[in-house]
Structures are given as C-alpha cells and as structure tokens.
Amino acid sequence: MGRRDVVRGSGQDDCPIEPGQDPLRSIDRPLDLLPGPGGRPGEEQAGAPRRHARARPVGKVPLAQHRVGADPCGQFLPETGLDLGTGDALGLKLPRQISHSRSQVHLGIPVRRQRVDDRLGGVQRTGAGQEGRLHGRSVGRPGDWDSGRSSAQRIGGTLPAPPPAATGGQMPTIAMIGAGSVVFAQRLTTDILSYPELADSTLRLMDLDPDRLTSIGALARRLVRERNLPARIETTTDRRKALDGADYVIVAIQVGGVDAVRPDVEIPHRYGVDQAVGDTLGPGGVFRALRTIPVLIDICRDMEELCPNALLINYSNPMAVNCWAIGQATRIKVIGFCHSVQGTSRQLAGYIGVPYAEVSYWVAGINHMAWFLEFRRGDEDLRPRLFQAMADPAIYEKDRVRFEVMRHFGYFVTESTRHMSEYVPYFRRTQTLAERYAPPWRRDYDLYVQRQQSYYEGVQRQVDGLDPIPTDRTDEYCATVLHAIETNTPARVNGNVINRGLIANLPEGACVEVPCLVDARGIHPCAVGNLPPQLAALNRSNIAVQELAVKAAVE
C-alpha cells in the first residue's frame, strides 16, 4: 500500500465578558444524561440497582479542571480529591468544584488483565481466555458484552460497581499499527516505557514499509537496552501477527503515505478551493477519509477475530470521521486522541504570562474544533485575560484566526490558526484573506515532503547512536491512558468518542471530543451538557460534512 506516515501535525476589541461573569451560564445547569441499563438517558430496568446511576453532586460551581504542572500527560493530582474507596461512580470522591451538570458516562470498555495497586485496594482484571463481567453480561467474544447493539449505541451505560480485588497478572501486549511514522512511534514508545509499571510490556511494531520498520525497531531496542528495561520489542509487516492477542491497538496510519497528500491539496486548489492543511475537513479531508476508513475497518475486522476485547486508540486523521466510521461499522471499542488540547493550553498560558503548572481547563466540542469553555488559575477566570492579550499586536499576530474566532464567538478553539482557517467560511475565500489571516495560499507540498524527510533523518541519527533518544514524557495521552487502566491510577484526558448525551446540542451518534476519566474499569466520558449555541452551530457545520463522509465510506 506504500509508506504510512502521520502528518502533524492587530485588531483590538473590548472583552465581551465582564469580570466575574460566568462564561458557562448556558451550560451550567443540572442535566440527567446518564443512560440507565437500557442505554438511554433516564431509562431504568425493573429491579436494576441505582447505586451508580450518576456521579454524586457536590456543590454548584464549575468543575475542577485538569491540573497540569506535575504530570504533563494529564494524570490527576492528589489535590483533586480522588479516593477510590468511596464506592461512588468511578470510585471517586468528587472535587469540591464538581457540579451536578457534569456526570460521567461509561464507554463500556471491558478490562482483561489484572494488576494490583495495594494503595488503591486492587482491581480484578481477567486474563486472556477468561471472561470478565461488564454491565452484567459476559465479555470475551465480539458482541458478547453488549449483543445486538452497534458500537455507537453501546457507548454510555450505567457505571458498574468496582470488581472484587484479586492478585497476580501479566503485562499488556501493545500493537502499534503504522509504526513507520517513526517520529510519532518514537514518542509513544518512549512515553509508554517511561512508566515503570509498563516497562515489561510487549510492544509489537507493525508497518508495511520494511525500511522504516527496521529504523523504529532499532530505536526501540536501543531505548530498552540503554535503560535496561524488561520490555519485549517485536517488529513485523504482518498485521494479523501484530494484532493476535493484543490488549491495546494503537493506529497511526496514513494510507498512501506522503505521495497521497499532493492530490488532497492540489486537486481542490485547481477548482478554487484552497486548503492550508487538508487533512480534516473539506475536499482534502474527505479524500483522506475515503481511503483511510476501509483500511481501518479491515483492521477492526482482524481485531474482532484476533483481539476482540482490545482497546483501539486511533491517532489517524481525519479523527472524527475515522472514529465515527469505526463506531458505526464495527464492534471494536475505540477512542481517538489528538494533542491540540494540550498544545493549545500551553500556548494560552504563554499568551497571558501564567505558569502552565497553575492553569486548569474544561474543553469540549469536536476534534480540531473543541472549545476552551473554562480556562482558570484556581478560582480566577483567565478568559478575560485572553481578550486583553489579543489587544497586544505581538500576541495577536501569533494566532490571528483563533483570536478572531474568539473575538466574534467568545471562546478560544483548540486547533491551530492554519487548521481553523479551513473549518469556517471566513478566512480562505480569497488569496488576500488567506495571506492576511492564515498563510500560505496553497500548501507547499514540496516543503512538507522535505520536513517529513528531515524528521526521518533525525530519528535515524538516534538509531545510529549519533544523537540521544529523547527521554522526557510528551503530552500525548496514549501512555497515560494505558498506565491508568493497567494500574488503576485515575487520569483525565480529552478523547474522541461517540456522542450519546455527552454534548446535548450536537447530533447523537456523531464523534465528539470531551473530557474523559480513566481508571481500571475503562474510559468514562464526561457529560458536558449544551455548548454555547454559537459554538454548537460551528461544530454542526463540520459534523454535516463528517456524516456524509462516513455514509460514503461505510454504506
């Protein structure tokens, strides 16, 4: 199929939000969105226990945000008040700031392996070949755990009580499909092995490009050797071999490799549609989706046969369309991760001169168009300071499109100025507008190829021992999620999941990006409620395109 890579990736106005005004007044109201055992909000079954019907309300002020300084990958810190011995939903003693409007909804990911943390009381996790219990039904084969319902319908459900404590267990097998995207694979490998509890995992690196596969395999083995880790590194060009018995499957593919990017940009440009990136929406995003979704579904069919209980972690763009299609067409449990929330939060802290370790946030919407509904330092609302920062021409010039969107819509968006300029009809209608707000006019494909080659050469220098392998843990969520599940160490991330009452004024069944709590029972997306209507309107304009792309790919 070819090489597979991942592409990463002076106006002044008065602040429209008065100091002290609640920026979330449109969504800070009680909601009853937690599905009952039947899968619909508020639905109960006769005789069903109600112990975990919803998270316990504590107070009526906005939710405590993700504390970010001590752990850049987003684990909860002690001051958030977590206590796994309370018996509440998720086993959480909720922070003082949690409001009744922010209930958690369980993604329904069965757990298969057992790992004990004495401090947390231990968690039962069944090994391969055994059947666990989830939602009162057995798991072990595709469909057993929620027979008769599509993946989109399964998401949401009553939060189960914690399973009984047990002992023993083995470490997970992690398959990485598309490991030839060497820079990204290097980051994830380093992140995963940075946790002592994951250091004896088996990493199976798979790609169709044998040269790149050899490079990332050599890099991973050098990392293991230099750190004296017990991890096992396997490489293969056989996808089924990589998937057989895996516990987690990380997918980071670019079908067609870098060669496929040129027509994504150049064909639409020939007809007057300019794209700065072209990997998420518009013609380029749709082209990319239509060649990627069939491969993702093939991967999921193999997973249904070879590792039906594995969690699929998707990093491939277009994120929302891909996750939506997987949820609609397969039985595989899927969540998608991006790094735009983490990256933007750092940028915002820098724009207003606040140490990143002191900020917290609450972000929801869709991938590449999620919104910083809250951005705080302790009790201080930092959003008015963003409007003040926008008045500084030096800061405004760094992020023209996103500041203009904030000026007119009231909230800062997660994806970059170049990306965001494609998702709304305001900034790329003409060459003059594009060059003013989000240059360039027409993506430079040759420059993109040169950048990809430079990345690969940098990794090759690490393989050859000429440069050190970076050891700092990155902001990517993947390793944090694996660690949280394997050790029952609660964490919070922003993930892309199917909308089942999570964002009330976005379409049911679409893919939304919301805060998610993670522990040994799985992934628990948080119900956000209604977005401010102007934000939901922009999201829905993108969702309309995503929906048609999914239909074209799977029907």
C-alpha positions in Angstrom: 0.0 0.0 0.0 3.0 2.3 0.3 4.6 4.3 3.0 2.5 5.2 6.0 3.2 8.4 7.9 1.4 10.7 10.3 1.3 14.4 9.4 1.2 16.5 12.4 0.8 17.8 12.6 -3.8 43.7 15.2 -7.3 44.0 16.0 -8.4 45.4 19.3 -11.7 44.9 21.0 -13.2 45.2 24.4 -13.6 41.9 26.2 -17.2 40.8 25.7 -17.2 39.0 29.0 -17.4 41.2 32.1 -15.0 40.3 35.0 -16.8 37.9 37.3 -19.4 36.9 34.7 -19.9 33.2 34.3 -18.8 32.2 30.8 -20.6 28.9 31.1 -24.0 30.2 32.1 -25.5 28.5 29.1 -24.4 25.0 30.2 -24.1 25.2 34.0 -27.4 23.6 34.8 -28.4 20.2 36.1 -28.6 17.5 33.4 -30.0 14.0 33.5 -27.9 12.4 30.7 -26.6 9.3 32.2 -28.1 6.3 30.4 -29.7 3.7 32.5 -29.1 -0.1 32.0 -31.1 0.1 28.8 -28.8 2.5 27.3 -31.0 5.6 27.1 -30.8 8.6 29.4 -33.0 8.1 32.4 -34.1 4.6 31.3 -34.2 2.0 34.1 -34.8 -1.7 34.2 -37.0 -3.3 36.7 -35.1 -4.3 39.8 -31.8 -2.8 38.5 -29.6 -1.3 41.2 -29.3 2.5 41.1 -26.1 2.7 43.1 -24.1 4.1 40.1 -26.9 6.0 38.3 -24.9 9.2 38.3 -22.0 10.9 39.9 -22.8 12.4 43.3 -23.4 16.2 43.0 -21.1 18.2 45.2 -21.7 22.0 45.1 -22.8 24.1 42.2 -19.7 25.8 40.9 -17.8 24.8 37.8 -15.9 21.5 37.6 -12.4 21.3 38.9 -10.1 21.4 35.9 -7.3 19.2 34.8 -4.3 20.1 36.9 -1.3 20.1 34.6 2.0 21.0 36.1 3.3 18.0 37.9 2.4 15.5 35.2 2.4 16.8 31.6 0.4 13.8 30.4 -2.6 14.7 32.5 -2.9 12.5 35.5 -5.0 13.6 38.4 -3.0 15.1 41.2 -3.7 14.5 44.9 -5.4 17.9 45.4 -8.2 16.9 43.1 -9.6 14.8 45.9 -9.6 11.4 44.3 -10.4 8.5 46.7 -11.0 5.1 45.2 -12.5 3.8 48.4 -15.8 5.7 48.4 -17.9 3.4 46.3 -19.3 6.2 44.2 -19.4 6.1 40.4 -15.9 5.5 39.2 -14.9 5.2 42.9 -14.4 8.9 43.1 -14.7 11.3 45.9 -15.5 14.2 43.7 -13.7 17.5 44.0 -15.5 20.4 45.7 -16.0 22.2 42.4 -17.9 19.4 40.6 -21.4 20.4 39.6 -24.4 18.2 39.1 -24.3 19.0 35.4 -21.0 17.0 34.8 -21.9 13.4 35.2 -19.6 10.6 33.8 -20.8 8.2 31.2 -19.0 4.8 30.8 -17.6 3.9 27.5 -18.1 0.3 28.1 -14.5 -1.0 27.5 -14.1 -4.4 29.2 -10.9 -4.9 31.2 -8.9 -8.1 30.6 -5.8 -8.1 32.7 -5.3 -7.9 36.4 -2.9 -5.6 38.1 -2.9 -4.8 41.8 -2.1 -1.5 43.4 -2.3 -2.1 47.2 -2.8 1.6 47.9 -5.9 1.6 45.8 -7.3 -1.7 47.1 -6.7 -3.8 43.9 -8.8 -4.4 40.8 -9.9 -7.7 39.2 -9.0 -7.9 35.6 -9.4 -11.1 33.8 -6.6 -12.7 31.7 -6.7 -13.8 28.1 -9.1 -16.8 27.6 -11.2 -15.9 30.6 -14.4 -14.0 30.7 -14.9 -10.9 32.8 -18.2 -9.3 33.7 -19.3 -5.9 32.5 -22.7 -4.3 32.7 -24.0 -7.6 34.0 -23.0 -9.6 30.9 -20.0 -11.7 29.9 -17.2 -10.4 27.7 -14.7 -12.4 25.7 -16.0 -12.5 22.2 -17.1 -9.6 20.0 -20.7 -8.8 20.8 -20.9 -10.9 23.9 -20.6 -7.9 26.2 -23.4 -5.9 24.5 -25.0 -8.2 22.0 -27.3 -6.7 19.4 -26.1 -3.1 19.7 -23.8 -1.1 17.4 -20.7 0.4 18.8 -22.3 3.8 18.7 -25.2 2.6 20.7 -23.0 0.8 23.3 -21.2 4.0 24.3 -22.8 5.2 27.5 -24.3 2.9 30.1 -24.6 2.5 33.9 -21.3 2.9 35.7 -20.5 -0.6 37.1 -19.5 -1.2 40.6 -15.8 -1.8 41.1 -15.0 -5.5 40.7 -13.6 -7.5 43.6 -9.9 -7.3 44.4 -7.5 -10.0 43.3 -3.8 -10.7 42.8 -1.5 -11.8 40.0 -1.5 -10.8 36.4 0.8 -10.2 33.4 1.7 -7.1 31.5 0.0 -6.0 28.3 0.7 -6.5 24.7 0.6 -3.3 22.8 0.3 -3.4 19.0 1.3 -0.2 17.1 -0.1 -0.3 13.5 1.6 2.3 11.3 4.9 2.3 13.3 6.7 3.6 10.2 5.6 7.1 11.2 8.9 7.0 13.0 8.8 10.3 15.0 5.3 9.6 16.4 6.1 6.0 17.1 9.3 7.1 18.9 7.3 9.4 21.1 4.7 6.8 22.0 7.3 4.1 22.7 9.3 6.5 24.9 6.2 7.6 26.8 4.9 4.0 27.4 8.3 2.7 28.6 8.8 5.8 30.9 6.3 4.3 33.3 7.9 1.6 35.5 4.6 -0.3 35.6 4.6 -0.6 31.8 8.3 -1.3 31.4 7.9 -5.0 30.8 5.2 -4.7 28.2 5.4 -6.3 24.8 5.5 -3.8 22.0 4.6 -5.1 18.6 5.6 -2.6 15.9 4.0 -3.1 12.5 4.3 -1.3 9.2 4.3 -2.1 5.5 7.5 -0.1 4.9 10.3 -2.5 5.9 13.0 0.2 6.0 11.1 2.5 8.3 10.0 -0.5 10.4 13.7 -1.5 10.8 14.5 2.0 11.9 11.8 2.3 14.6 12.5 -1.3 15.8 16.2 -0.5 16.2 15.4 2.7 18.0 13.0 0.9 20.4 15.6 -1.8 21.1 18.3 0.8 21.8 16.0 2.5 24.2 15.3 -0.8 26.0 19.0 -1.7 26.1 20.2 1.7 27.4 17.6 1.8 30.1 18.0 -1.9 31.0 14.2 -2.4 30.6 12.5 -5.8 30.5 10.2 -4.7 27.6 10.0 -7.0 24.6 10.2 -5.4 21.2 8.8 -7.2 18.1 8.6 -5.9 14.5 6.5 -7.3 11.7 5.0 -6.4 8.4 2.2 -8.9 9.1 -0.8 -7.0 10.6 -2.6 -10.1 11.8 0.5 -11.3 13.6 0.8 -7.9 15.3 -2.9 -8.0 16.4 -3.1 -11.6 17.6 -3.9 -11.5 21.4 -3.1 -7.7 21.7 -4.6 -5.8 24.6 -4.2 -2.4 23.1 -4.0 -1.4 19.4 -2.6 2.0 18.5 -3.3 3.0 14.9 -1.3 5.9 13.3 -1.6 5.3 9.6 -1.5 7.5 6.5 -2.8 5.4 3.7 -0.8 6.1 0.6 2.0 7.8 2.5 3.2 11.3 1.7 2.5 10.8 -2.0 -1.2 10.8 -1.3 -1.1 14.3 0.2 -0.4 16.1 -3.0 -3.7 15.4 -4.8 -5.6 16.2 -1.5 -4.4 19.7 -1.8 -3.7 20.3 -5.5 -6.9 19.0 -7.0 -9.2 21.2 -4.8 -6.9 24.2 -5.4 -7.3 23.7 -9.1 -11.0 24.3 -8.7 -10.7 27.3 -6.4 -10.8 25.6 -3.0 -7.7 26.5 -1.0 -6.6 24.4 2.0 -3.7 25.2 4.3 -3.5 21.5 5.5 -6.3 19.5 4.0 -6.4 16.5 6.4 -9.6 17.0 8.4 -12.4 18.6 6.5 -13.1 20.0 3.1 -12.2 18.0 -0.1 -8.8 17.0 1.2 -10.2 15.7 4.5 -12.9 13.8 2.6 -10.4 12.3 0.2 -8.3 11.2 3.1 -11.2 9.7 4.9 -12.4 7.7 1.9 -9.0 6.0 1.5 -8.4 5.5 5.3 -11.8 4.2 6.6 -11.7 1.0 4.5 -8.3 0.2 5.9 -9.4 1.0 9.5 -12.4 -1.3 9.1 -10.2 -4.1 7.8 -8.0 -3.6 10.9 -11.1 -3.8 13.1 -12.3 -7.0 11.4 -9.0 -8.6 12.2 -9.3 -7.3 15.7 -12.8 -8.8 16.1 -11.2 -12.2 15.3 -7.8 -11.9 16.9 -8.2 -9.5 19.9 -11.9 -8.7 20.3 -11.5 -7.1 23.7 -8.6 -4.9 22.8 -9.0 -1.1 23.0 -8.3 0.7 19.7 -6.5 4.0 20.2 -6.8 6.0 17.0 -4.4 8.7 16.0 -5.1 8.8 12.3 -6.8 11.8 10.7 -9.4 12.8 9.9 -10.0 11.9 13.5 -13.7 12.5 13.9 -14.7 10.8 10.7 -12.5 7.8 11.3 -13.7 7.2 14.9 -17.4 7.7 13.8 -17.0 5.1 11.0 -15.3 2.6 13.3 -18.1 3.0 15.8 -20.8 2.6 13.2 -19.4 -0.3 11.2 -17.6 -2.5 13.8 -17.8 -3.9 17.3 -14.4 -2.6 18.4 -14.1 -0.2 21.3 -12.4 2.9 20.0 -11.2 6.2 21.3 -9.3 8.9 19.4 -6.6 11.1 20.7 -5.1 14.3 19.4 -2.7 16.8 21.0 -4.4 20.0 20.2 -6.0 20.4 23.7 -2.6 20.0 25.4 -0.7 22.1 23.0 -3.2 25.0 22.9 -3.5 25.1 26.7 0.3 25.7 26.9 0.0 28.4 24.3 -2.8 30.2 26.1 -0.8 30.1 29.4 2.1 31.7 27.5 -0.1 34.4 25.9 -1.2 35.6 29.3 2.0 35.0 31.2 0.7 32.5 33.7 2.8 29.5 34.6 1.5 26.4 32.9 1.6 24.4 36.1 -1.0 26.7 37.6 -3.7 26.6 34.8 -6.7 24.3 34.5 -9.3 23.9 31.8 -12.6 22.3 30.6 -12.7 21.7 26.9 -15.4 20.1 24.7 -16.6 20.2 21.1 -15.3 18.1 18.1 -11.8 17.2 17.1 -9.8 20.2 15.8 -12.8 22.4 16.8 -13.2 22.0 20.6 -13.6 25.0 22.8 -12.0 26.2 26.0 -15.2 26.6 27.9 -13.2 27.2 31.1 -9.6 28.3 31.5 -8.7 29.1 35.1 -6.0 29.5 37.7 -7.6 28.4 40.9 -10.7 30.5 41.3 -9.6 33.1 38.7 -11.3 33.0 35.3 -8.4 33.6 32.9 -10.6 34.0 29.8 -10.9 37.8 30.2 -7.1 38.0 30.2 -7.1 36.3 26.8 -9.2 39.1 25.4 -6.7 41.6 26.9 -3.8 39.7 25.4 -5.5 39.8 22.0 -5.1 43.6 22.1 -1.3 43.2 22.0 -0.3 43.2 18.3 2.7 40.9 19.0 0.4 38.2 20.6 -2.4 38.7 18.1 0.0 38.1 15.2 0.9 34.6 16.5 -2.7 33.3 16.2 -4.8 35.6 14.0 -7.6 33.2 13.1 -8.2 31.9 16.5 -8.2 35.3 18.1 -10.7 36.5 15.5 -12.9 33.5 16.2 -12.6 34.2 19.9 -13.4 37.9 19.3 -16.7 37.1 17.5 -17.7 33.8 19.1 -16.5 34.3 22.6 -14.3 31.2 23.1 -10.8 30.0 22.1 -10.7 27.0 19.8 -8.2 24.1 20.1 -6.7 23.7 16.7 -4.1 26.0 15.1 -4.8 29.1 13.1 -3.9 27.3 9.8 -6.2 24.4 10.6 -9.0 26.5 11.8 -8.9 28.8 8.8 -10.2 25.8 6.8 -13.1 24.9 9.0 -15.1 28.1 8.8 -16.0 30.2 5.7 -14.3 33.4 6.7 -10.6 33.3 6.1 -9.7 31.5 2.9 -12.3 32.7 0.4 -9.7 34.8 -1.4 -6.0 34.8 -1.6 -5.9 38.2 0.1 -7.8 36.9 3.1 -5.8 33.7 3.3 -2.5 35.6 3.2 -3.7 38.1 5.8 -5.0 35.6 8.4 -3.5 32.2 7.7 -0.8 32.0 5.1 0.1 30.3 2.9 -2.3 30.4 0.0 -1.9 26.8 -1.3 0.0 24.4 0.8 3.6 23.9 -0.2 3.7 20.1 -0.8 7.5 20.0 -1.5 8.2 21.7 1.8 6.0 19.2 3.5 8.0 16.3 1.9 11.3 17.9 3.0 10.0 18.3 6.5 9.0 14.6 6.7 12.4 13.6 5.4 14.1 15.7 8.0 12.1 14.1 10.8 13.1 10.6 9.5 16.7 11.6 9.3 16.6 12.9 12.8 15.3 9.5 14.1 17.9 7.7 12.0 20.6 9.6 13.8 19.2 8.4 17.1 19.2 4.8 15.8 22.8 5.2 14.7 23.8 6.4 18.2 24.8 9.9 16.9 22.1 11.7 18.9 20.5 10.8 22.2 17.0 9.4 22.3 14.6 12.0 24.0 13.5 10.7 27.3 11.1 13.4 28.5 7.5 12.2 28.6 5.4 14.1 26.0 1.9 15.5 26.2 0.4 12.6 24.2 -2.4 10.9 26.1 -1.9 7.3 25.0 0.7 6.2 27.6 -1.3 8.0 30.3 -4.4 6.0 29.4 -2.6 2.7 29.3 -1.0 3.4 32.7 -4.3 4.4 34.2 -6.0 1.3 33.1 -3.2 -1.1 34.0 -2.6 0.4 37.4 -6.0 1.8 38.4 -4.4 5.2 38.7 -7.1 7.7 37.7 -6.3 10.2 35.0 -8.2 12.7 32.9 -7.7 13.2 29.2 -9.7 14.7 26.3 -10.9 11.9 23.9 -12.9 11.5 20.8 -15.9 9.2 21.4 -19.4 8.7 20.1 -21.9 11.3 21.3 -24.6 9.6 23.5 -25.9 12.5 25.5 -22.4 13.9 26.1 -23.0 17.2 24.3 -26.7 17.7 24.3 -26.9 20.2 21.4 -24.7 18.2 19.0 -26.2 15.3 17.0 -26.5 11.9 18.7 -24.1 9.4 17.2 -21.6 11.9 16.0 -18.0 11.9 17.2 -17.3 14.5 19.9 -14.2 15.4 21.9 -14.9 15.6 25.6 -13.1 15.2 28.9 -12.8 11.6 29.9 -11.9 10.0 33.2 -9.8 6.8 33.0 -9.3 4.0 35.6 -9.1 0.2 35.6 -12.7 -0.2 34.6 -12.1 1.7 31.4 -12.8 5.1 29.9 -15.6 7.3 31.2 -16.5 10.3 29.0 -18.0 13.2 30.9 -21.4 14.7 30.0 -20.8 18.4 29.1 -24.4 19.5 28.5 -25.2 22.2 26.0 -22.4 24.1 24.3 -23.0 27.8 23.9 -25.3 27.9 20.8 -22.9 29.8 18.6 -20.2 27.1 19.2 -22.6 24.3 18.6 -23.6 25.9 15.3 -20.0 25.9 14.1 -19.5 22.3 15.2 -22.6 21.2 13.4 -21.4 22.7 10.1 -18.4 20.4 10.3 -20.4 17.4 11.5 -22.7 17.7 8.5 -19.6 17.0 6.2 -18.3 14.3 8.5 -21.7 12.5 8.5 -21.8 12.4 4.7 -18.1 11.2 4.5 -19.0 8.3 6.9 -22.0 7.4 4.8 -20.0 7.4 1.7 -17.3 5.1 3.2 -19.5 2.5 5.1 -22.7 2.3 3.1 
